[in-house]
Amino acid sequence: MIRWSLQCQARRLYRLERHKTGPLAPRQREESGIIMGEQYGFYIHTDRCVQCHACELACKSWNGLEPGVRWRKVVDIWYGQFPKVRNLTVSFSCMHCERPTCMHACPEKAISKRMEDGIVTVDPQKCVGCRTCESACPFQIPQYGKNGIMQKCHMCLDRVTQGSEPSCVATCPGEALQFGTVESLLKVSALKSGNRLPASTVPCLIVSGKFTGSAILKMFDRNRSA
């Protein structure tokens, strides 16, 4: 009942689209000799996540995803022994890495990183469904529907380019998710001892709370070896 109530509240917030962000910043930066715009990313304060899965619902609804396909996932990890049982929760999607291994591994060059905002996108016309990117991604992000073509989060590109936040962020009733430039998110998260997810691909995900970045990486490693 509590989860249903939170989801109803989230859907109302989603329809109102009360959260707004400014247009993409024109400021430039140089990366590996290439002039790029700002790098956008996500910030998750895991202690504020109430496990309502509203972000998943909003993502699926806005992007019209078929059953079984999840661009954003809410994961719970339980630990301890009765009666001292605890759980940690994290919501994650594609992290739009600054060094995306999926892009470099794709033999058809169907994956690209936008110069103006760093968002990693997939061209469904070029993807042949070989799943090479699935093996290359250390975070098990690529998803596949009935057509076999890879799909994933694109930060609600249609919303972001119009000045709105991604649907998952605009919907979160606990305000556990935030969106913006990595630079600005690092400043916000610093007040809560947040850190960027430490990985060689340089993910654009900042994490704070009891479910730390190191714990998230251990979760991914455990899933890959399972």
N, C-alpha and C positions, 0 to 999 in steps of 0.2 A: 504493500500500500504506500509506504514511504517513497519507494523508487518510482512508482507510478505518479505520485503527486509531484515529485521533482521533475519528471519527464514532461508532465503537463505544463509546469511552470517554465521549463526550458523551451518548450515549443512556443509558448506565448512570447517569450523574449526573442526567440528566433524570428517569429513573424513580424514583430515590431522593429527588429534590426536596430535596436537602440545604440549598439556599440559601433562607433565609426572610427576610422583611422584616416589620416591624410593621404593624399596621392603619393605615389612612389617618389622617393627622394631623388633629385637629380645629381646629388653629390657623387663624385667619381673617386675610384681608388684603383691602384695598380696591383695586379696579381699575376705573377709569373710573366711579366712583360706585357700583359693584356689589360687594357683599360676597361674596368667594369664599374657598374653602378653599385649601390648598397647591396649587401647580402642580407636577405630576410630569413627569419627563422621563428622557432617556437620556444616559449618558456613554460615549463610545467612546475608548479609548486605542489608536490605530491601530497603534502599534508592537507591541502585544501580540497583534494579530490574526494567526493562523497560516493563514488562508485555508482552513479546514476546511469551511466552509459549514454547520457544525452548527447555528448559530442559524437559518438558513433552514429546515433540516430540522425542527427542533423547532417552529418557527412553523407550518409546513405541517401537521405531524402533529397538534399540539394543536388547531388550528383547523379541521382537516379540509378543507384547501383543494384545489380541483381542479387538475389539471395546467395549467401555464401561468400560474397566478395566484401572485404573489409579494408577500406583505405586507412581507417583509424581504428585502433584497438585499445581497449581498456583491459589491463592485465592485473590480476590479483595474485600475490604470493603469500601463503600462510606459513607461519613458522612458530616454534615453541612447542611446549607440551601442556596439556590440560592440567590445571585451569588457567595457566598463563599462556594463552594462545593469542597471537597478534597477526595482523596482516598488513601488507604494503600494497599500494595501488599506483599504477602509472598509466597514463594515456599517451600513446605515441602513434606516429604516422611516418611517412617518408621524411627524412631529416635534411634533405636537400644539401647534402654534403658539399663542402668546397672542393673536395677531391673525390667525386663520385666514381667508385669502382664499376658500378653498373654501366655507366656511360662509356668508359674506356673498354669494357669487355664486350659490348654489343657489336657483333660483326656487321650489322646492317646500318649502324649509326642512326638508330631510331630514337636514341636518348640524347638529349642535349641540355645544356645549362644556359639559361637566359642571361645575356650580358648585363641587362639593366637592373636585375634584382636577384640573380643567383638561383631562381626557381628551376628545379630540374623537371623537365617535361618529357613526354613520350609521344612520338608520332605514330599513331595506329596504322597509317598507310605504309610505313616502312617496316614495322615489327612483323616478324614471321613466326613468332611464338616458339623460338628455339630454347628459351628459358636459360640462356647463358647468363643473363643478368641476375637471375634468381640465385645461381651458384656464387656469383661474384659479390652480391650484397651481404655484408656481415650482419644485417639486422632483419633478414627475412621479410623485406618490404614488398617485393613484386607480387601482384595478385593477378589471377587469370580467371576470366569468365568463360562462358560457353563457347565463345569464338576463338579461345586460345591465345588472344592477344594480351600482352602485358599491360596492366593498368595500375595506377597508384595515385596517391595524393599529389595535386598540383597547386596546393595552397589556395584552392578556390580562385584560380587566376581571374575568372570572370568577375568575381566580387572585388578582389584586391585592386585590379586596374581601374575600378570605378570608385575607389576610396573606402570600401567596406572591409571589415575583417573577414577571415575565413569563417564558414558557418559553424565549425566546431568551437571556435573561440567566442563568437557572438552568442552562442547558446549556453555555454557552461554556467550553471547557476551558482557554483561555488567560486567562480572566477579563478579557477586553478590553471587555466590556460591563458597565455598571452601571446600576441603576435606583434612583430615589428622588426626593425633592423637588429642584427646580432649585437651591434655596438650598444644600442639603447637597452636591449634586454639584459645584457651583462651588467649595466649600471643598476637596473631595477633589481636584479637577482642578487647583486652584491650585498644589499641590505639584509638578505635572508641567507647569506652564506651559500649562494648558488654558484654552480660551476658548469662550464660547457662540457658536454659528454666527451670524455677523453678517448678518442679513437683516431687511428691513422687517416681515416677518410675525412676528418675534421667536420663532424656533423654539426648542423646548425640547430642544435637542441640544447637549451640550458635547463638545468635541473636543480631544484632545492627541496629540502624536506628530508624525512627519514628514509625515503626510497631514493638513495643517492645515485649519481651517475655510475659509480663503480658497481653498485648492486644491479643496475640495469644491464650493464655489459656482461655481468656474470649470468644473468637470465638469458641473454641472447646466446652466450657460449654454451649454456646448458641445453638450450633448444636445438642448437646446431649439432650437438653431439648425440642427441637423443635418437 
